[in-house]
Amino acid sequence: MKATKLNRIPSLSQFLLGFAIATALIPVAVQGARTDEQALKLVQTSKFNPVTGNWDVRQKGDPAEISKAFKKNLPNVDYYLVEEKTNGSGRITLTFRGEGDQRAIVKLKRYNEETNVRVRVGIVGSEAKSSQLFAYVFKNS
C-alpha cells in the first residue's frame, strides 16, 4: 500500500489564519450568545401544563415593563395586540391574534420581585410556539 497524506490536517498557515479569525470573532460571539444563553435558561426552567395548555416561567421585572416588551416585539412575528386588561393588583392580560386568526394570550402576574409570565398559543396550547414567542421577546427587549 502506498502511504498518502491526510487531506484533513491543515497546514500551519491555514491553522494560523483560522486561529486569527476565531480570535477576532470571539467578542462578537460572546455578546450575542449571552442573550441566547439567558433565554435558553429561562425556557428550560419553564413549565408547560398539557392539560391547560399554559406555558409558565418566572422572570425578574415589573409586569408593565414585560407587557411593553411583548407589545413591542410580537408584531415582528405577526402577532398583533387585540385586547389588553389591567388589574390594579399587578395582573395584566394581553390577547394577540396571529397567522390564521390564531390567538396568543399572555398573562402577567406580580410575585414579590418576580413576574409570572404565562403564555398560551392556540385553543389547546402549544409548548413549542409559546416558548419561541417568549424567547424572541426576551432576546429583543
HELIX and SHEET records of a PDB file:
HELIX    1   1 LEU A   12  GLN A   44  1                                  33    
HELIX    2   2 PRO A   63  ASN A   73  1                                  11    
HELIX    3   3 LEU A   74  VAL A   77  5                                   4    
HELIX    4   4 GLU A   99  ASP A  101  5                                   3    
HELIX    5   5 GLU A  127  LYS A  139  1                                  13    
SHEET    1   A 6 LYS A  47  ASN A  49  0                                        
SHEET    2   A 6 ASN A  54  LYS A  60 -1                                        
SHEET    3   A 6 GLU A 114  VAL A 121 -1                                        
SHEET    4   A 6 ARG A 103  TYR A 111 -1                                        
SHEET    5   A 6 ARG A  91  ARG A  97 -1                                        
SHEET    6   A 6 TYR A  80  ASN A  87 -1                                        
END                                                                             
